[in-house]
């Protein structure tokens, strides 16, 4: 049977390979910008293809290979006024993911778990989930698709799901150590521990305190400035409530907490020390500059994509944990 021709010219991929003096697979890789082909070869093949009026038929290639060459990135977070999709999480993760996948010739479909039944997601070769959800519900939902899955979050005991995430326990420990250095002992942990990552941060924090103080856990309804403000405002209204340190599970929560303290004329860090999490760009420019646990989100995105590529190629893949760093500033 004769090889299929493109709709725009009578030239086949075999013809193009013969003219360029390379193999058919090299032509295919060159036309989809694969890093497995040198830049010089890519330019040569593309120039000849343009001169000959050849256009790479992506749909035909995908149908022939039985793959869509696309990966769906599912963002678990629900967009909110106080925490939009333009927040550094998930944008930094997405930057690393997109860089790796597009370089490997894959397109990236950005979606949410509410849209799993749509054609772009159903036709994807794999799923990357950003955020496990409360009690890991988002992971359970995506596992039902049967597609290769890689998750950003915290490994669950006994689970074989491939997870990439920060060392949340170490992050919590570093916050506790900072409070101990400052002589703080009446502490508040501000975060929803139903989320695996937050639970790890809280566990590391309490373990590192080692009984050298008390830690009151408050669960905000969201990871927003408003939620942090509301939680600390409510705590300050309680009779006899005294605390000298707040460890928040996100920078936005920490910033809201600082605003609530300021409204009651409780100065940070003189009266209360505050530590956030994520080390977002706004942390350093906040007034006062916020001490925060830094996550290497862009590196995490790159790792998520590389593990997804390995999974789709049938290679053995394991979970991986990235380090965290406490960025000490003025709070």
N, C-alpha and C positions, 0 to 999 in steps of 0.2 A: 504494500500500500504506500502511495506517495505521501511524504510528510506534509502536514497542513501548511498552507500559506497564509500570510497576514492579509487582512482585508484591504490594506493600503498598497501593497505591491505584490509582485509575483515571487519575491525573494523569500526563501525559507531560512530558518536558523542554520541549517546545514550549509546552505549557500553562503551565508554571511561568515560562517566559520572557515569555509574554504578560501574566501577572498582575504580574510584577515590572517590566515595561516595559523589558526589556533583550533582547539577542540570545541565541540558544540557546548559542553558544560562550561567552558571558559567564557563563551559568548553569553550564555545565560547568566552567569555570575556577574559579568561586566555590566550587563544591561540592568541588573538590579542592585548595582553598587555594592557588591559583596566585598568584604575586606580580604577575602581569599585571593583576589586578583590585584595585581599591582596597579598603581594609578596610571602608569604609562600604557598598560594593556587596556584598561578601562577606557582611556581617552581614544586610543586607536580604534577599538571596536565601535565605540559610540560615533566616532567621526565617519567610519565606513558605513554604519547603519544609516546615518543621516544622509550621506551622499546617495545611498542606494534607495532611500525612501522606505526603509524598514522600520516598523514600529513593533516593539515587544508586546505580544498579546498576553497580558497578565492573567486574564480570566482563563484562557486556554491552558496556560502553564499550571495554574492552580488546580483546574479540573483534572488535568493529566496526573498531577502529583498527589491528588486527593488531600490537598492542604489549602488553607486560605492565606497562609503567610501573614496572619494577624493574631495579635494577642489582646484580649480584653483586660483593661485595668479597672477593677471595681473599687470605688471609693466608698467605704462603709459609713463615713460621717454624713450626717444630714445637714445640708447647708442651712445656716442660720444667720440672721442679721449680725449677731455678735461674733460669729465664727464662719466667715465666707470661704468659698473654695480658693480664694486668693491668699489665704493664710499660708505661711511657709510650709506647714504641713497641710495638704499633701504636695505642694508644688515642687519642693526640693526632691522628694522621692520620685515624682513624675519626670523631672529633668534627667535624673540618672537612668531611669527605665527607658525613656524615649531615646536617649543617646545610644544605648547599647542595642536596643531592638531594631532601630532604623538602620544602624550600621550593619546589622546582620541581615538586612533585607526584609524586615517585618514591619507592618503597619501597626499602630497602636490605637485601640478603640477605648475611649474613656467613657465610663458609664457608672451606674450605681446598682446596688443589689435589687432595687425595685424594677429594673429594666432587663432582668436576666432572660426574659422570654423574647426579646427582640432579635431580629435576624443577625445583626452584626455580632452579637454576643454568642448566639447559638452556633454561628459559623466559625467562631474563633478556634485556633489550635490550642489555646491554653488560657488560663486565668491567673491574674495577679491581684490579690486582695490587699488593700491598704486599710488595716484595722479589723480586729477580730469581732468587734461588737460585744455587747454585754453578755456575759456567760458564754462567749464563743458562738453566738447564734449565727453570725454572718458566715463563719467557716462551715458550719453544718449545712447551711443553705447552698453554698457553692460546691461542696463535696458531692451533692446529689446530681450535679451535671455530668459527672464522670470524666471531666476534662482535666488535664494536668493542672495542678494548683500550687502556687507559692504564695505565702502570706507574710505580710509585715506585722510583727507583733511580738509576743512572748511565747516560747514553746510550752505546750500543755503536757503534763506528765502522762505517759502512756499513749500519746498520740503520734502517728507516723506522718502527720502533715509537715511539709517542708516550710520552715519558718526562718525568716531573717529579721533580726531586731537588735535593739540596743541592750546593753547590760543594765537593765532597769534596777535590779537588786543593788548593783554597785553604785548606780546613780543615787539611790536612796541612802546608801551607806555614806556616801561623800557629803550629802546634805546634813546627816546626823553628826558627822565628825566636825563639820563647820560650826554647828550649834554648840557642840561640846567645847570647842576652842573659844567660843564667845561667851561661855558660861550661861547659856540658855538652858532651862530645864522644864519650863511649863509650855509645852508645844502643841501645835495644832497641825494635823495632816489634812489637807484639803484636796479631795479627789474621790471619784467613784470607783471603789475597789471591786466592783462587779466586772470591770475591764481587766483582763489578765496583765497588761503592762502596768497599770496603776497599782494593782494588787502587789506586784513584785516590788515596785518603788516603795510602797508602804511597808512591806515585810522587811526589806533591806534597811529602811529607816529605823524601824522599831528594834530590829536585831542589833544594829550598831549603837543605839542608845544604851543598850545593856542595863536597863533599870536605873540609869543616871538621870531620870526625870520622868515626866508623864507625857503621854501623847493622846490627844483627843482627836478622833477621826470624824470628819464632817464630809458628807457626800453631796456635792452640788448636783443640780439637775443637768448641767451642761459644762463644757470646757470654755466658758466665755468670761469676759470682763464683768458683765452684769452678774453672773452667777457667783463669782468670787466676792464681789461687792455685797451682794445680798446675804451670803453665808456669814461673812465676818460682821456685817451690820447686825444681823440677828443674834450672833453670839455676844456681841458687846452689850446688847440690851438685857441679857440674862443676869440676874442678880448673882454677884459673887464670881462671875466669870473673869478669870485672870490668866493671861498667857504672855509669854515674852518671845515666842518664835512661831512662824507659820511656814510650813513646807507645802507648796502647792504643786499639783500634778501637771500644771501647764503654766506658761508665762502669763497668759491672759487672766487666769484665775489669780495669780500672784499680784498682778497689777490692780485688779479689782479689789483685792484685799488691802493693798496699800492705800487706795483711795478711801475705803471705808475707815481705815485707821486715821487717816488725815482729817476726815470730817469730825472725828471725835478728839482732835488735837493730840493724837498719839503719834509721836514722831518715829520715823523709820530711818536708821536702825536703833536710835537711842532707847526708845521704849519697847519696840518689838522688831526683831530681825525677820526678814522675809526672804525665802529662796524659791525660785520658780523652776520650771523644767522645759526644755527644748532649746533654750538660748536662741530665740528668734531674733531677727535683726532689730526689732523694737526694744529688746531688753537693754542693750547698751545705751540707747538714746533716751530711755525712760528717765523720769526725774522722781527719785534718785535712780541712778543706773542700777539695774536689777542683777543680783547674783543669781545664776541659773545653771542647771545641769545641761551641758551641750550634747546634742545627738548629732551624729554624722549622717544626716538624712540622704544627702546626694550619693554618698558611698553606698548607703543601704539600697538605694534605687538601682545602682549599677549591679550590685550583688543579686537582687531580686531578678533582674533581667537575665543575668548569666545563668542562674540556676534554672530559670524557665527554659532557656535555650537548651541546656543540658537535658532537662526532663523530656522535652519534645524530641530530642535526638536519641532517647533511650539510654542515656548514661546515668550512672549511680550519682545521686545527689543527697546531701545531708543539710541539716539546719545549721545556721551560723549566727554567732553573737558578735556585735560590734562594741567597741569600748565607749565609755562616756567620760566627760571631763567637766569638773565643777569650775565654772568661770566666776571667780570672786570679784565682786564690784562693791557698790556702796550700801547694799541693803542688809 
